[in-house]
Amino acid sequence: MAAGAMKYQTKNFYGEINPETHRGWFEHEELGDEYGGSLWFDNNMNLTDYDGVIELPKEVIQAIRDLGFYVGEEFE
């Protein structure tokens, strides 16, 4: 884990966000990175983009919000 990174765990996903680099990632518990992806944040730590899956999983959205980061409705 990178310095300053914040880990999160949901029922089906795990990952981390590093506020210093404005990047994060997530992976599925069983499918790994086949159902995972990268996360990008702006300087205010608002989610600006992601890749890896067609739709950002609701569990990941909630986990990011629970850590105090903003995820706009356009990602739901």
PyMOL commands that set and color helices and strands:
alter all, ss='L'
color gray80, all
select helices_A, chain A and resi 58-66+73-75
alter helices_A, ss='H'
color red, helices_A
select strands_A, chain A and resi 6-9+13-18+23-28+32-41+47-51
alter strands_A, ss='S'
color yellow, strands_A
deselect
rebuild
show_as cartoon
